[in-house]
């Protein structure tokens, strides 16, 4: 299952990704590259400490502290 992505909406796309992670109840989840930026090739890169990207880890459900951004 691949979540729908909106162009250049990192915060919104992160929310959709987090919901997909929670729904999957999986041990490992992989999303396609550029899915946070909505596949816009000229969009600004998303830094590891970007506050919008951090929404993937905020609730501890989508990320139980094991992702690269939480280490």
C-alpha positions in Angstrom: 0.0 0.0 0.0 1.4 3.4 -0.9 -0.1 6.5 0.6 -1.3 9.3 -1.6 1.1 12.2 -1.6 0.5 15.9 -2.2 3.1 18.0 -4.0 5.6 19.8 -1.7 3.4 19.1 1.4 6.0 17.5 3.7 3.9 17.9 6.9 0.8 16.5 5.3 2.6 13.7 3.6 4.3 12.8 6.9 0.9 12.6 8.6 -0.4 10.3 5.8 2.7 8.2 6.1 2.3 7.9 9.9 -1.3 6.8 9.6 -0.2 4.1 7.1 2.5 2.9 9.5 0.0 2.7 12.4 -2.6 0.9 10.2 0.0 -1.6 8.9 1.1 -2.7 12.4 4.3 -3.9 10.8 7.8 -4.4 12.0 9.4 -2.9 8.9 7.9 -0.2 6.7 9.5 1.2 3.6 8.2 4.2 1.6 9.4 5.2 -1.9 11.9 7.9 -2.2 10.5 11.4 -2.8 7.1 10.4 -1.2 7.5 13.1 1.5 7.9 15.8 -1.1 5.2 14.4 -3.4 7.5 13.4 -6.1 8.5 16.9 -7.1 12.0 16.6 -8.4 12.8 20.3 -7.8 11.4 20.4 -4.2 13.8 21.3 -1.4 15.4 18.3 0.3 14.0 17.1 3.6 16.6 17.3 6.3 16.8 14.6 9.0 16.0 17.2 11.6 13.2 18.9 9.6 10.3 19.5 12.0 7.7 18.4 9.5 9.5 15.1 8.9 9.6 14.6 12.7 5.8 14.0 12.7 6.5 10.5 11.7 8.0 9.9 15.2 5.9 12.2 17.4 3.4 9.7 18.8 5.7 6.8 19.3 3.2 4.6 17.5 4.4 5.3 14.0 8.0 5.0 15.2 8.8 3.2 18.5 12.2 4.9 18.7 14.0 2.6 16.2 14.2 4.8 13.1 17.3 6.7 12.0 15.7 10.0 13.0 15.2 8.9 16.6 18.7 7.6 17.2 
